[in-house]
Amino acid sequence: MAKGKTPLRLCIACREMKPKKEMLRIVKNADGEIFSDPTGKAAGRGAYICADEKCRKLLGAKKLLNKAFSSPVATDVYERIEGENI
């Protein structure tokens, strides 16, 4: 039996395509809340970041979520995401 294709997603920090299961999805829902989504199924606009520590540091340093969600993101959101494990 043939296997299906592995879904790939783009890391917003390093701009590399990687398998979706290896990445952390960050979601902005309809209420404007921004949080990590370990299930990958939460409703809202999503952005992906890979497990590399450099990418997580770059996420906060360059305020990449501001660009991904086209709105200002609080610094505590960046700190919370940097501290999470994938």
For each residue, the residues with C-beta under 8 A, 3 or more apart:
1:
2:
3:
4:
5:
6: 19 20
7: 19 20
8: 17 18 19 20
9: 17 18 19 20 23 25 48
10: 15 16 17 48
11: 14 15 16 17 18 23 48 49 50 52 55
12: 15 47 48 49 59 64 65 67 68
13: 49 50 52 54 55 56 58 59 62 64
14: 11 50 52 54 55 58
15: 10 11 12
16: 10 11 50
17: 8 9 10 11
18: 8 9 11 22 23 50
19: 6 7 8 9 22 23
20: 6 7 8 9 23 40 48
21:
22: 18 19 50 51 86
23: 9 11 18 19 20 48 49 50 51 86
24: 36 38 48 49 50 51 81 84 86
25: 9 36 37 38 40 42 46 47 48
26: 34 35 36 37 46 47 48 49 65 68 81
27: 34 35 36 37 42 43 44 45 46
28: 32 33 34 44 45 69 71
29: 32 33 35 42 43 44
30: 43 44
31:
32: 28 29 71
33: 28 29
34: 26 27 28 65 69 73 77
35: 26 27 29 42 77
36: 24 25 26 27 80 81 84
37: 25 26 27 40 41 42 46
38: 24 25
39: 42
40: 20 25 37 46
41: 37
42: 25 27 29 35 37 39 46
43: 27 29 30
44: 27 28 29 30
45: 27 28 68 69
46: 25 26 27 37 40 42
47: 12 25 26 64 65 68 69
48: 9 10 11 12 20 23 24 25 26
49: 11 12 13 23 24 26 55 56 59 81
50: 11 13 14 16 18 22 23 24 55 86
51: 22 23 24 55 86
52: 11 13 14 55 56
53: 56 57
54: 13 14 57 58
55: 11 13 14 49 50 51 52 58 59
56: 13 49 52 53 59 60 81 82
57: 53 54 60 61 82
58: 13 14 54 55 61 62 64
59: 12 13 49 55 56 62 64 65 78 81 82
60: 56 57 63 75 78 79 81 82
61: 57 58
62: 13 58 59
63: 60 66 67 73 78
64: 12 13 47 58 59 67 68
65: 12 26 34 47 59 68 69 73 77 78
66: 63 69 70 71 72 73
67: 12 63 64 70
68: 12 26 45 47 64 65
69: 28 34 45 47 65 66 73
70: 66 67
71: 28 32 66
72: 66
73: 34 63 65 66 69 77 78
74: 77 78
75: 60 78 79
76: 79 80
77: 34 35 65 73 74 80 81
78: 59 60 63 65 73 74 75 81 82
79: 60 75 76 82 83
80: 36 76 77 83 84
81: 24 26 36 49 56 59 60 77 78 84
82: 56 57 59 60 78 79
83: 79 80
84: 24 36 80 81
85:
86: 22 23 24 50 51
